[in-house]
Each structure stands twice: as C-alpha cells, then as structure tokens.
Amino acid sequence: MDTLTRNLGLSYSIRPDYIHARITARHVDRSTAMTYLSEVISKCADRRCHRLLLERDIPTMMLDDELFQTMDEVVAMDSGTRIAFLNPHTTVEEGLQHIELYGAGPDGNYRCFRTREEAEQWLLEEEA
C-alpha cells in the first residue's frame, strides 16, 4: 500500500513477523510526522502486529520542541509496539538518539539503527 501526503512518501511491506514502513521526505514538521506516525501505528493495530521497522529516509529533524511533543504522542498511542527506527542519514543520527532516550528509556520498545540487519535482529528478539 502506498500513499502520498504533503510531499511525503509512505510505503508498507508486510513481513511474517513485522511491518516494514518506509517514509521518505525532504523535510518533516510536526503535522507531517503525526500524519505518517498515526497511519503506521494504525496499520500495526489493524494487523495486530506489535513489531515495526520504521525506515526514516528524511535528512532533517524537527525543532526540539516539536520533536519531544511528537514523541510524547507516539508513546501514548503505540499500545506496546516494538519499533526499530532505521535511519541512513548521519546528519540526524544524534537527534534520533536523543529522542530514543527520551521516549524509551534504557528498557523501552524503541531503538535507532543504521543498518537493516541490526534493526531486524533487535526487532525479532524473543523478549519482544
């Protein structure tokens, strides 16, 4: 399933043990992020899937205030979904690491990765 909203590309791939969602955009703001995050988490809920590989092909980050507000809402709506954020852009890696710590804590259900292999390995661990 593919959708395009506000210069945003969103595609899904249903895997046996998880959903792989890929988001592409030149930049992201809070409204755009909430649009794609709501759709992706809703897709997980519809399929009763609690594992998500979220590939984020966006070379920029939101402003800190928007980013932390968005993460608060994601944590509130995720209903136990384990999320592996796959980020190929080193320019935003530090920002994503901060948001991972903010939203998940050391034992949380969110992690950021640079490679698909690492993301899949963590996502599919038994304790998930």
C-alpha positions as a LaTeX table, in Angstrom:
\begin{tabular}{lrrr}
\hline
Residue & $x$ (\AA) & $y$ (\AA) & $z$ (\AA) \\
\hline
Met1 & 0.00 & 0.00 & 0.00 \\
Asp2 & 1.40 & 3.40 & $-0.96$ \\
Thr3 & 0.16 & 6.85 & $-0.04$ \\
Leu4 & 1.48 & 10.33 & $-0.72$ \\
Thr5 & 0.60 & 13.13 & 1.69 \\
Arg6 & 2.20 & 16.59 & 1.77 \\
Asn7 & 5.30 & 15.63 & $-0.23$ \\
Leu8 & 5.60 & 12.52 & 1.88 \\
Gly9 & 6.16 & 9.04 & 0.52 \\
Leu10 & 4.88 & 6.21 & 2.69 \\
Ser11 & 5.07 & 2.56 & 1.71 \\
Tyr12 & 4.44 & $-0.68$ & 3.59 \\
Ser13 & 5.75 & $-4.18$ & 3.34 \\
Ile14 & 4.03 & $-6.85$ & 5.43 \\
Arg15 & 6.59 & $-9.37$ & 6.66 \\
Pro16 & 5.79 & $-12.60$ & 8.54 \\
Asp17 & 6.83 & $-11.17$ & 11.93 \\
Tyr18 & 6.65 & $-7.39$ & 11.48 \\
Ile19 & 5.57 & $-4.48$ & 9.32 \\
His20 & 8.21 & $-2.53$ & 7.43 \\
Ala21 & 7.17 & 1.06 & 6.78 \\
Arg22 & 9.35 & 3.41 & 4.74 \\
Ile23 & 8.87 & 7.15 & 4.95 \\
Thr24 & 10.58 & 9.49 & 2.50 \\
Ala25 & 10.51 & 13.28 & 2.53 \\
Arg26 & 12.86 & 16.21 & 2.11 \\
His27 & 11.90 & 17.63 & 5.48 \\
Val28 & 9.37 & 16.95 & 8.22 \\
Asp29 & 7.30 & 19.08 & 10.54 \\
Arg30 & 5.10 & 18.05 & 13.46 \\
Ser31 & 1.91 & 17.83 & 11.39 \\
Thr32 & 3.54 & 15.65 & 8.74 \\
Ala33 & 5.16 & 13.41 & 11.35 \\
Met34 & 1.86 & 12.88 & 13.17 \\
Thr35 & 0.17 & 12.07 & 9.86 \\
Tyr36 & 2.59 & 9.29 & 8.96 \\
Leu37 & 3.07 & 8.01 & 12.51 \\
Ser38 & $-0.70$ & 7.77 & 13.08 \\
Glu39 & $-1.14$ & 5.90 & 9.81 \\
Val40 & 1.73 & 3.50 & 10.50 \\
Ile41 & 0.66 & 2.71 & 14.07 \\
Ser42 & $-2.93$ & 2.27 & 12.89 \\
Lys43 & $-1.69$ & $-0.21$ & 10.26 \\
Cys44 & 0.07 & $-2.18$ & 13.02 \\
Ala45 & $-3.10$ & $-2.19$ & 15.14 \\
Asp46 & $-5.27$ & $-3.30$ & 12.18 \\
Arg47 & $-2.95$ & $-6.26$ & 11.57 \\
Arg48 & $-2.46$ & $-6.94$ & 15.31 \\
Cys49 & 1.26 & $-6.64$ & 14.74 \\
His50 & 3.42 & $-5.42$ & 17.60 \\
Arg51 & 6.69 & $-5.09$ & 15.69 \\
Leu52 & 7.52 & $-2.28$ & 13.31 \\
Leu53 & 10.61 & $-1.50$ & 11.28 \\
Leu54 & 10.26 & 2.22 & 10.55 \\
Glu55 & 12.71 & 3.29 & 7.88 \\
Arg56 & 13.06 & 7.04 & 8.07 \\
Asp57 & 14.52 & 8.45 & 4.85 \\
Ile58 & 14.30 & 12.10 & 5.91 \\
Pro59 & 17.59 & 14.03 & 6.04 \\
Thr60 & 16.35 & 16.66 & 8.52 \\
Met61 & 14.86 & 16.79 & 12.02 \\
Met62 & 12.03 & 18.80 & 13.52 \\
Leu63 & 12.72 & 21.54 & 16.02 \\
Asp64 & 13.37 & 20.12 & 19.51 \\
Asp65 & 10.05 & 21.27 & 20.99 \\
Glu66 & 8.09 & 19.69 & 18.13 \\
Leu67 & 10.19 & 16.55 & 18.29 \\
Phe68 & 9.62 & 15.94 & 22.00 \\
Gln69 & 5.88 & 16.70 & 21.74 \\
Thr70 & 5.59 & 14.26 & 18.84 \\
Met71 & 7.43 & 11.55 & 20.77 \\
Asp72 & 5.10 & 12.05 & 23.75 \\
Glu73 & 2.13 & 11.39 & 21.48 \\
Val74 & 3.77 & 8.36 & 19.84 \\
Val75 & 4.46 & 6.81 & 23.24 \\
Ala76 & 0.82 & 7.43 & 24.22 \\
Met77 & $-0.65$ & 5.83 & 21.08 \\
Asp78 & 1.69 & 2.94 & 20.33 \\
Ser79 & $-0.03$ & 0.29 & 22.51 \\
Gly80 & 3.08 & $-1.80$ & 23.10 \\
Thr81 & 4.50 & $-1.79$ & 19.59 \\
Arg82 & 8.23 & $-2.51$ & 19.41 \\
Ile83 & 9.73 & $-0.02$ & 16.94 \\
Ala84 & 13.13 & $-0.21$ & 15.25 \\
Phe85 & 13.90 & 3.16 & 13.63 \\
Leu86 & 16.16 & 2.70 & 10.62 \\
Asn87 & 17.97 & 5.91 & 9.75 \\
Pro88 & 20.52 & 6.14 & 6.92 \\
His89 & 21.27 & 9.85 & 7.49 \\
Thr90 & 24.25 & 10.54 & 9.76 \\
Thr91 & 23.27 & 14.22 & 9.86 \\
Val92 & 20.29 & 13.43 & 12.11 \\
Glu93 & 21.70 & 10.44 & 13.99 \\
Glu94 & 22.44 & 12.35 & 17.19 \\
Gly95 & 18.95 & 13.86 & 17.29 \\
Leu96 & 17.35 & 10.45 & 16.87 \\
Gln97 & 19.49 & 9.01 & 19.65 \\
His98 & 18.28 & 11.76 & 21.99 \\
Ile99 & 14.66 & 11.10 & 21.11 \\
Glu100 & 15.19 & 7.36 & 21.61 \\
Leu101 & 16.40 & 8.00 & 25.14 \\
Tyr102 & 13.59 & 10.46 & 25.81 \\
Gly103 & 10.79 & 8.23 & 24.54 \\
Ala104 & 12.00 & 4.82 & 25.51 \\
Gly105 & 14.49 & 4.83 & 28.32 \\
Pro106 & 17.01 & 2.03 & 28.51 \\
Asp107 & 14.36 & $-0.74$ & 28.67 \\
Gly108 & 11.89 & 0.72 & 26.20 \\
Asn109 & 10.43 & $-0.55$ & 22.97 \\
Tyr110 & 12.28 & 1.88 & 20.69 \\
Arg111 & 15.77 & 1.75 & 19.25 \\
Cys112 & 17.57 & 3.55 & 16.41 \\
Phe113 & 19.76 & 1.70 & 13.93 \\
Arg114 & 21.94 & 2.48 & 10.93 \\
Thr115 & 21.62 & $-0.93$ & 9.24 \\
Arg116 & 18.61 & $-3.07$ & 8.42 \\
Glu117 & 20.36 & $-6.18$ & 9.74 \\
Glu118 & 20.84 & $-4.68$ & 13.21 \\
Ala119 & 17.29 & $-3.33$ & 13.24 \\
Glu120 & 15.77 & $-6.69$ & 12.27 \\
Gln121 & 17.89 & $-8.59$ & 14.77 \\
Trp122 & 16.74 & $-6.37$ & 17.67 \\
Leu123 & 13.16 & $-6.27$ & 16.43 \\
Leu124 & 12.84 & $-10.04$ & 16.29 \\
Glu125 & 14.49 & $-10.86$ & 19.64 \\
Glu126 & 12.47 & $-13.34$ & 21.69 \\
Glu127 & 11.56 & $-10.96$ & 24.53 \\
Ala128 & 9.72 & $-8.75$ & 22.04 \\
\hline
\end{tabular}
